[in-house]
Amino acid sequence: MAEPALSEHLASERSLAIRSLLSQPLLDADADPDAFRLVARHAGWLGEWFERTCGWVCSVDVAAGYARLAKRAGTVEVQRPLKRTRGAAGPFDRRRYQLLCLICGELVRHPITTVGLLASAVAAEAGLDTSRQGERAAFVDAVRALLAWGAVRATAGDIDDFVGDEQGNALLGADTGRLHRLLVSAAAPSTLPAELGTEEVIERLADEPRYGDVPQVSDQPGGADEARNRWARHRLARRVLDEPVVHLDELTEIEADYLASLSGRRWLRERVADAGFELEERLEGLLAADPEGIASDRHFPAPLGNAHQLALLLADRLVTTDGLGRRRLGRLGSREVHTEVTAIFARFPTWARGQRDEGGPERLGREALELLASFGLVRLDADGGVEARPALARYRVGEPTLSGAAPSLFEEDP
């Protein structure tokens, strides 16, 4: 009996370690000591599992106190940006990403510095005007991201002081080992020709030479069978383990063919079970649910937030039920979205009071649609329209449950 119990305990620990790394690809020992201890204990097994399953490198530096899972997305994802760690946790914009990259480059050369010196060092190349509070706020947001990853430590002072006062300062120390591991692209950005456009740069950075010239559809020549299967396995595992939902109509032909095979579907089920997920298989797609929510960095629906509430109301408009009780997916054009949001604001006159100024409802409407898109529940059109995806049919209006309400004597026990 001891051997099965040990195997079950090992499987439980390893699945917990997998999900911890999926949620925190740069896992800091000080920030989450329990998760780091598990990852360090199973470092060898995890390295092999992630390489075999996703084609990702997992490295653990016990002495430096961090683990790095070099995740590469199955698709280029623009709906899940890096979030700020101050205020309402808004998404990073282009300016903050630019400052983040320049700050990393400067800290590699000068790991011990101050906020003021660091800002001065990147000012010329970044065009940073520290006399403007908005610029200082963007700069601090970039530094705070590195603080959250444990790549930078503030040993004296408070970096947030720099937002309110240009003279605010703090002493910073960078971990250059972590900084070097932030990038996971096969090609170093500094080696790319300066004349390349944005799309070409993204393509070069996302390229993975290890798979060779694997075609995107099955009827094209090229690519050995093993290379094609490995490419398909890794792509599918990345999407199922790291994305909210995978719709089958979004897969390439090679991915779809591999998933349709008995061996391919069995392989994916085993990998999902290793990670401790519950795999939901539907006609339209797949969803790997984490029953403990360890690997989930965001939740929908969430208890707070006007965008979440508006998203649910719009979901009810996008998925309707016919006379036979069958759910139907719908689409709203940009004008229909505007009309629907306006009607919701009129229906609930005391709701979202802080967002009723000019342009407020439109901004909240866009935020709600982007939220739905980030979970793979809708597809956004370039003209502002929105199309429901099959996973949105999981959400439906039900009878409200009153917390703590006394049951009626006329109700039967469940």
N, C-alpha and C positions, 0 to 999 in steps of 0.2 A: 504493500500500500504506500510505502514511503516514496518509491520511485515515481508513480503517477502524480502524487501530490507535489513532488519537487518539480516535475515537468510543468504542471499547471501553474506553480508559483513563478517559474522562470518565464513562461509565456505571458503571464500577467504583467510582470515587471518590464519585459521587453516591449509589450504593446504600449504601456504607459510611457516608456522612453521614446518610442516612435512618435506618439502623438505630442509629447512635450516638444520635440524638435520641430515637428511640423508647425506648431504654434509659435515657437521661438527659435528660428533658424540660427540665431546667434545667442546661445544660451549662456547667461552669466551666472557663475557659481554663487555670487553674493546676492543676486536678485532672486534666485530660485534654487536654494541649496539642495532641497530634496530631489528635484528633477535632475539637477546636475549630478548628484550622487548616483542616481540610477543610470544615467547616460554613461558616466565614467565606468561604472561596474560592467556594463555590457558593450563597451566601446568597440571591441573587435567584431562582435556579432552584428552590431548596428552598421558598421562600415561595410561589411559584406552584404547585408540585407538591402541597404539603400543603393549600393552599386548594382546589385542584381535586379532589384525591383524598378528603380527609377533612373539609374545611370547618374546618381548624385554622389558626390564625395562628402563623407562625414568624417570630420577630424575632431579629436578631443585633446586639448592641451590642459592636463590636470594641474601642472605647475603654474600656468598662467590663469587658470580658473575659468576657462570657457570652452564651449563646444560650438563648432560651426558646421551647419548643414548647408552645403552649397546648392541650394535649390535652383532649378531652371524650370521655368513655367512651360506647360505643354502648349500654351498659346500666349502671344503678347497681350497682356491684360492691362487695359487702361481704366477700368472701372474700380480698381482697388488700389488707390494711391497711398503713399506714405502719409500718415496722419501726424499733425502737430501734437505736442504733449502739453500745450498750454490752452487755457480757455475752453472753447467748444470743440477742440480737437478737429479743426478743419483740415482739409486735404492740402498737401504740399502743392504749390504752384511752380511754374517754370523757374521763377526767381529763386525760390528756396532750394530747388534741386541744383541750380547753378552754384549757389553759395555753398551747399553741402559738398559738392565735388571739389571746389577750390579750397575749402577749409581742410578737407582730407589731404589734399596735396601739400598744403603748407605744414600740417601737423606731422606728416611723414618726415619732412626736412627739419622741423623744429618742434619736437614733442613736448618740451617744457616752455610754456608761454603764458601770457595773460589774455583776457578777452580783448583789452585795448590793443595790445601788440598784434594779436591775431587779426583783428579787424583792419588795422593799418596795413598788414602784410598782404591781404587780399584785395584791398580797396582799389588799387590801380587796375588790376586785371578784371575785377568784378564790377568796376564802376560804382563801388559802394559809397554812398553819401551818409556818413554817420550822424550828420546834423538833422536828418529826417527820422522821426520815430518809426515810421513804417519800415524803413530800411533796417534800423536796429532790431526791430521785432523779427524780421525775416532772418537776419543773421543769428539771433538767439535761438530761433526755432531750429535752424540747421545744427547748431552746437548741441542743443538739447536732445536731438535725435541720436547723436553720438554718445551723449551721456546715458541715454536709455539703453543703448547697446553695450555699455561698458567699455567702449573704445576710448572714452575720455573721462577723466575724473576731475572734479572741481575740489581742490584741496584747501582753498581759502576763498572767502567771499561768496557772493551769490550772482550768478550770471544774469538772472532776471533783472538785477539793478540796472543793467546796461540798456534795457528797453526804455526805462523812464528817464535815464540821465546818461548823457554821452560820457560822463566821467565815471560812471559805475564800472567796477572792475572785479575780476576774480582770477585766481591762479589756476591754470589748467595743466594737466599732465595726460599725454596721449599714450595708448598702448599701440605701438606701431605694428605689432604682430596682428592684432585684430583689424587695424586699418587695411593692411595688405590683403586680408581675407574677405573684405567686404565685397569686392568684385568677383563674379563667378564666370565671366565671359572667357571663351577660349582665346580670343584676341585681345591684347592690351589696347585700350582706347588710344594711347599715345602713339601707337604704330599705324593708325589708320590715316590715309591721306586727308589733308585738310580740305580738299575740294569736294569731298563726298557730301551728298545731301543727307537730310535727317533720316529718310527712309532707308537709304543705303547703309548708313551707320548702324541703324537698328538691326538690319539684316546681317551685317558682318558680326556684330556683337552677339547676336542670337544664334549664329552658325555653330554647329557641332560637327567638326571634321571626323569624329570617331565613327560616325555612321556611314561615311563615304557618300556616294551619290545615290542615295535611296530615292526612288521616284515616289510621287505623291498618290498615284493611282495604280491599281494592280495590273492593268493591261499595258503598261509601259515597260520596255526592256530596261535592264540595268539593276545592279544591286543583287548580291547573293541572297539566297533564301534566309540564311541565318542572320545576316545583317538586317534584312527587312523585318524579320520577326522580332529581333532585339529592338529595333527602332519602334515598332508597333507596341511592344510590351511596355517600354519605357514611357512612351507618349500616353498610353492609356492609364498607366498607374499614376503618372503625374497629375493627370486631369481628375481622376476619380478620388485620389487622396488629398488633393490640394485645392480643388475647385468646389463651389457649393453644389453644383449639379452638372451632369454631362448629358446633353441631348444627342441622340444618335445621328440626327441629321446634320450635326456640326462636325462629325468625324470625317477624316479622309477615307478614301476607298480602302487603303491598306489597313487602317485601324478598324474599320467596320468589318472587313473580311476576317481579321484575326479574332475580333470579339465574337463573331458569329460561329466560329469553330468551337467544338466541344472542349478541346484542349486549351484554347485561348480563354474561354469563359471560366473554366476550372482554375487556370493559373491566376486569373484576376481575383476570383473569389477567395483563393487561399491567401493571396497577399493582403487583401482587405481584412481578412480574419486575423492575420498576424498582427495587424495594427490595432486590433480591438474595435474596428468599426462594424456596424451592421449595414450590409449592402441591400439597398432597396432596388429591385430590378423591375422596370416597367417596360411596356411596349415602346415608349418614346425615349427612354433613357435610363440612366443610373444615378443613384445618390448614395454616398457612403455617410451614414449618420454616426456621430460619436455620442453614445448614450450618456457619457459623463461630461461632455462639452469641453474636454481638455484641449483638443486641437482646434476649437472654434475661436477665432479671434474676434468675430462679430456675430451678432444674433439677430434674427428676424422671425417673428415680430419682437420688438423690444419694448419694455414697459414705459420708457420715457422717450420724448422727442416728437415734435410736431411732424417732422418728415416721415417718421414711422407710421404715425396715425393717418396721415394723408395718403401714404402708400397703400395702406390697407383699404381705405375707402376707394381709391382708384382701382385696386385689384378687384374689388367687388363689381366695378363697372366694366372691367375688361373681361371677366369671366362670368357668363350668364348661365342660367339653367332653363332648359326648354320645358314644354308641357309634360314630357315623359321623364323628367328628372335628370336628363343628361346634361353635362356641363359643356359649354361651348366657349372656345377662345375667340376673343374679339380684337379689334384694332381701333385706335383713336388717332385721328389726324391732329395736327397742331392746333387748329381752331377748336376741335372738340375737346382737346385737353384743357384749353383755356376756359371754355364754357363750363366744363365739369368742375374745375378748381374754383371758378367764380361761384358756381352753385353751392359747393360745399362750404365756402366761406359765408354765403348768405344763410345757409341752413343752420350753421352753428355760429351765431353772431358774437358770442363771448369767447370763442376759441381762438388761439394764436393771435392774441392782441398785439404782440410785439412785431408781427409780420403783416400788418394791415396797411402799412404806408404804401406810397406809390411804388409799384414794382414788387412789393413784398410777396403777394400771392403767386406771381409768376416765378420768383426765385424759389419759393418753397415747393412749387409744383415741379420745377426742374430737379430740385434736390430729392424729392420723393421718387421721381422716375429713375434718376441715377442710382438711387438706393436699390430699387427693384432690379435694375440692370446688373448691379454689382453682385447680386445673388443669383443671376442667371434666370430670373423670372420673366423678364421682358426683353425685347430687342428694340433699341432706339433707332429711329430713322434720322437721316441728316436734316430733314425739314422740320423736326420737332415732334413728329408723330411717334406712336409707340404701338408695338405689337405684342400680345401676350404669348408666352411660351408655355408648353405643356405643364411644367412644374408649378406654374401659378395656380393650376386647378387644385393643388393641395389645400389652398386656403379658401374657406367658405364662411359665410355668416351663420352663426349658431345662436342658440338660446344663451343669454347671459347667465353666468354663475355668480351669485352674490356671496362673497367671502363672509363666513361666520353667520350666515342666515339660518334661523331655526327651521327645521323641516316641518312641513304641514302634516297634520294627522291624517289627511286624506291621500297622502302620497305613499306608495308602496316602497318598502325597503328595496334597494338595488340588489 
